[in-house]
């Protein structure tokens, strides 16, 4: 009932021009595809292959890799080790992580780096035992995201979608730009915290903003387009990382592209549903008339009543405490929110856990990663089809069952070919179900939540997801100490 008036206007006045409905969201969608997401390259990846690799989320493709195969000896200790190794084995296997870390070789004293691409790992001496700082960088990013989501939980429903999203985007872009001038790892920690604060608030807010404008018949399609911007952004990152050898220049260029794609946000109107929710009906009508002029249809009388039934206080201007009390007053909303938070946490744990572990799932890391990307694209198409024919809830249930079945099959120790095992194939299929779950959980949350509390519920769910995204990558460390089947059984 909360949107009956808007639904009547949008479906009857503007229901025939689906092309505009898609194009209108592009300025909101494209931005997410290029926001800087640093990636850490695993130790064994050779430098010349970096440009075609997609692995750990939330780090620039070549900014933090440690080139263990690109260095030369400079000390007597190192030359002596080289002579010993040349007698027992091929010299080409000497320059690796094991040689460097086992013998405690020191950069600058025992050897010099010789990479063709720069990285902050080389600049700041992050190798061997110090590589733990890379995980810390991701942790600071997610910690900033947690703080930002908690702070913004009520701001979306009080100040509006547009103001909060643009403010958070400015914070994220600024922190990203300053990273190009970072001088040490501790400064990077602080910048990653600020970046995480801005990126997650802006990203989640835009999904709400987009889907509140989308007519119901296009909401599923719009949600899938949102999801497809992530692999699109990955393609841009791969291309830029391949073309630009200097990591600081890479971050600077990506910041510039991100800024350009953010500019259309200033021209996008505020959510009409939000404006009606906070009794700003004249502003809502002004936006609807702007759309009417675009569609070349008669404008709407400003006195046309927009029916709206909101929970909570009668004036629709709730404080944070009043919003929280509504969860006690309306137990169904609280129950749904708790279930959704659990779903978000599980999806993030599985998604990031499997993404962080691909380089440990098989001997050919590039083949595994490439197929994983294809699986994610298939997941978007699968999610769209399932939601169209069976609805969001059944898609969620079916996806979770599919994930469980795939991980069960992955525990079978069988070789399908010299390169592929049942474990790898099952995990690739699992990615399709996980991706479908990841795509539909956004749509499910927005459709089940009233406009007056949608920003807060999305923030709560995203906070729960951050715990899963933090825990998932660390679970993959179990691959090094346990049988893979045990880890997959845990998932």
N, C-alpha and C positions, 0 to 999 in steps of 0.2 A: 504493500500500500504506500510505502514511503515515496515512491517515484511515479505514482499513477499519472499526475499531471504532466511531468516531463516525458514519460513514456508515450502519452497520447500525442504530444507535440512532435517528438522525435520520430515516431513511427509514421505519422500521417503527413507531417509537413516535409520531413527530410528522408523518408524511408526509401526513396527510389534511387538515390545517388550514392551507391556503395563505393564508387571510385574515389569520391572525395573523402568518405569515411576512412579509407585506407591511407590516402595521401596525407590527410590531416595529422595522422599519428607519426609520420616519418620523422618530423623534426624532433619528436620525443624519443622515437625508437633508436635512431641512428647514433645518438650520443652515447648510448650504453655500449656500442660496439667498439669504441676506440679508447675508452677510459683506461689509463695505464694499469696493466696487470703484470707485475714482474713475474718471471719464471726462473726457477733454478735448474740448471742443467746437471744431470747426474754425473759423477766423476768419470765414468768410463766412456762418455760420449766424446768422439774426436771432434776437434774444432771445425774442420771443414764441413761437417754434417749438421752443425748447429742450426743452420737456416731452415731446415725442414723438420724441426723437432717441436713437439707440443707436449709438455709434461706438467710440472707442478704448477697449479693455479696460483695466481697472485704474485708472480714475480716477473721485468721485461726479458724477452726471450734470451738475450745474451748478456744481460747486465750483471748477473751474479754467478756465472759459471766459473769453475776452477779448472784450468787447462792442464790436467795432470800429465798429458802426453807432450806438452810443448814447453820444454825447459832444457838448459844445458849446464853441465858441471863447470864450476869455477874454483873449487878447493881441492886440495890433495886427497882429502877424505872421500870426496865424491868420485874423483878419478880412480882411486884405488878400488872402490866398489864397482865401478864400471869395468875395470880390468878383470876382477873376479867373476863378474857376471858374463863377460864375453867368452870366458873359457868354458863355462857350463851351459850357456844358452845363446840364443840370437841376440845381438845388441839391440834390435828394435824393441824387444820386450823389457828393456831396462828402464825406459822413461815412462813410468806409471806411478799410480798412487801408492802402491805397496812399497816400492823402492823408496819413495820420498818419505813416507810416514813411518815405516818400520825402522829406518835408519836415522830418523829425526834430523833430516836435512833442513837447513835454514835458508830461506830465500834471501838473496843478497850476499850471503857468506859462502854457502856451499853450492848454490846454483842461481841462475838467472832465468826468469820467465821469458819465453820467446813466442807469445801468441800473436796471431794476426789481428785479433779483436781484443779490445780492452774490456775489463770488467772490474767492478768494485772489489771482487774477491782478490784479484791480483793487486790492485792499488792498495788495499788495506790489510793484506796478508791473511786472508781467510782461507786456510787450507788445513788439511789433516784434522787435528782435534778442534781447531777453531771453527770448523764448518757448522758446529752447533748453532752459531750465530745466525745462520740462514733460517733455521727453524724459528729462532727468536724473532726475526724480522716479520715472518708470517704471524707469529703470536701477537706481536704488537699491533699489527694491522687488524686482526680480529678483535683484540682488546679495545682498540679505538672504535671499531664498529659497534661493539656492545655498549660502550658509553654513549655513543651517538644515538643509537636506537632507543635507549632508555630515556635520554633527554628529549628526543623528538616524539616520544610515544603520544603525548597529548598536543604537541604543537601543530601536527597535521590537522587535527580536528578543531583547533582554536584559531590559528593564524591562516590556515588555508594550505592547499597543496602547492601552489605556485611559489609563494614566498619561501617556504621551507626548502623546497627542492632547489631553487636557484641559489639560496644562501649556502646550502650544503655543497652544491656543485662548485661554487666559488672557493670554498674551503679546500675541496679535494684538488681542484686544478692548481691552486696556489701551492699546496704541499707537494704536488707532483713536480711543479716547475722548480721549486727549491731543491728537490732531490738531485737535480743535475749539477748542483754546486756543493753537495754534501762532501765533507772532508774526512769523516770517520764513521764507524759503524754505529756509535752511540747517537750521533746526530741523525743517522738514517732511522734508528729506532723511533725517535721522536716524530720524524716526518711521516713514517709509516703509520704511526698511531693517529696523527691528524688526517692522513689520507683515508684510512679506514673509517674514521669518524664521518667524513664527508661523502665518500663513495656509497656506503651502504644506505645512509639516510636518503641520499638523492636517488639511488637506484630503486629502492623499495617504493619511495614516494611516486616516482614516475609510473610505475606499474599501476598503482591506484589511480593516478591521474588519467592515464591512457584508457583503462578499462571503464572508468566512470563516464567517459565520453562515448565509448563504443556502444552502439545499439546491441540489444541482446542477440540478434541474429548474426552479428559480426564479432561478438566478444570472444568466442573460441578461436576464430581465425586471427584476431588481433593478438591474443595471448600467445599463439604459436609464433607469430612474427616477432614478438618480443623475445622469445626464446632463441630464435634463429639469429638474432643480432650478436649473440655470444660467439658462435663459430665464425661469424663475419668479422668480429673484432680480432679473433685469433689469427685470421688470414692476414689482416692488416699488420698485426704485430710481427708475424713471421716474415712478411715482405720487408718491413722496415728494418728488422734485426738482420736480415740477410744483406740488405743494401748498405747499412750504416755500421761501420766497424767500431766506432767510438760510443761507449755506452752512455756517456753524458749527452752527446749530440742526439742519440736515439731517444732518450727521455725528453729532451727539449722539443724534438720534432713531434713526438706523440702528444706532448702537452699542447702544442700549437694546433694540431688537428682536433684534439678534444675541445679546445676553446672555440674553434670555428663551429663545430657541431652543436655547441651549447647555445650559440647566439639565437637560434630560432625559439628557444624557450621563453625569451623575453616577449615574444609576439604571440605566444599561445595564450588563450583565455583561461581564466580560472575554471575549475570544475563547477558546472551548473548545479549538480546535485549538492555539492558543499555549500554553495551560496544560498540555495533554498533552505538547506538544513539550518543555517545560522540566520535566517530571516532577512537575507539580502536579496529579496525577490526581484527588485527593480534591476539590480546588476545582472541577475540571472536572465531576466527578460531582454536586457540589452545585448547580451551575448547571443541569445537565441535569435534575435533580430539581425545580428551581424551574419549569422549562418543563413538566415532566410534571404538576405540580400545576395549572398554568395550563390544560393540555389535558385535565385531569381523567382522566388515565391513571395506571396503577400506577407508583409510583416505582421507580427502578433500584437494585439492591443496590450499595452503595458498593464492594463487593469485586469487582464485575464487571470483568473485564480489558478494558482498552482497548488494542488492538494499535496500535503505532506504530513505524514504521521511519524513523529520521532519519539523514541523512548527518552526517559529522563525528564528534566525540567521543562516547564511549559514554554519558556522563552528561548529554548534551544541554545543558550549560552552557558554551557556547563564549565565548572572548574575541574581540575584534575581529580580532586577528591570525589566530586559528584559523579564523574565518569566511572571511577573505580567502584563506587557504591552501586552503580547500576548492574555490575556483574553479580552482586548479591541479590539485588532486587529481581533480576531476570536470570534464574539459574540455567535455563536452556542456553542462553548466550554464553554463560561461563563454561558450561559443559562442552559446548562446541569449540570454544576457544582453547580449552585444555587439550581436547582431542587433536585439534589442528596443530598446536604447539608440539605435541608428540610426533605427529606426522612430519613436520618440518625438520625436527631434530634427527629423525631416522633417515629421511631422504638425504640430508646433508652429510650425515655420517657415512652412508653408503656411497654417495656420489664422490665426495672428496677422498674417502678412504680408498676407493678403487682407482681414482685418478692419480693419487700419489703413489700407487703401487704398481702401475703398469710396467715400469722399467724392471720390476722384479718378477713379472709373470712369465717372461720368456726370454730366449737368447737374442731374438731380433727385436730390439726396442723400437725401431722405426716402423716396422710392420705392425707391431702391436698398437702403437700410438696412432698410426694412420687409420687402422680399422676402428679404433675407439672413436675417432672423430666421425667416421662414417656412421657408426652406431648411434651417435648423438643426433645426427641429422635425421636418421631413420626414426629415432624416438619422437622427434617433433611431429613427423607425419603420422606416426602411429597414434600419438596422443590426440591429434586432431580428429582422426577417424573414429577412435573409440568414443571420444566425448560426443561427437555428432550422432552416433548411433545408439550409445548406451547411457550417456550422461556422465557427469563428473564423478559422482560417488562410486559407481560401478567400475569406472576406469581406475580409480584409486585402489579399490579392493583387488581387482584383477592384477594390477601392477605389482602390488605387494606379494601376492601369491606367486606371480611369475618370478620375482626376485628370489624368493625362497627356493623355488624349484631349481633355478639356475645354479645357485650356490650349492644345492644338494648334489646336482650332477657334476659340479666342478670338483668334488671330492673324489671322483673316480680316477685312479691313476692309470690312464690309458693314453697311448701315443697314436694320433691320427696320421701324422706324417713326420718327416724329419724336423719340420719347423713347428707344427701345430700339435697341441694336446687337447683333450676334452676339456681340461681346466680352462685353457685360453678361450676356446669357442664358447663355453658356457658363460664365462665372464663377459664376453662381447655381447651375447644375447642379454645378459643381465643388465648391461649398460642401457640397452633399449628400454627395458622396463623401468630402470632407475630414472632415465631421462624423461619417460612419459610421466612418471610420478612427480618429477621435479617441475615439469611444465604445468601439470594440472593442479598442483597444490596451490599455486598462486590464484588461479581462477576459482577454485573451490573456496578459498578463504574469502576472497572479495565478494563472491555471490552469497555467502552465508552470513556476512557481517553487515549490520546497518550502517548507513552513511555517517551517522553521528559518532560512531565508534570505530570506523574502518581503519583510520590511521593508527589508532592505538593497538588494535588487534594485529594488524600487519607488523607493527613494531615488536609486539610480544612474540609473535611467531618467528620473526627474523632473529630475535635474541636467542630463542630456543635452537634455531638452526645454527647459530654461531657456535654453540656448545658442541653440536654434532660435527661441524666443520673443523673445529679444533681437535676433537678426539679422533676423528677418522684418520688423518695423516699419521698420528702417533700409533694407532693400531697397526699400521702397515710396518712399523718397526719390528713387529712380532715375526715377520717373514724371515728375519735374520737369525732368530733363535728358536723358532718352532717350525714344525712341518706346515707347508702352505695349506694343507687340508684343514688343519686346526683353525688357522686364521680365517679361512673362508667359511668354516663352520660357525665361527663367532659372528661373522657378518650375516 
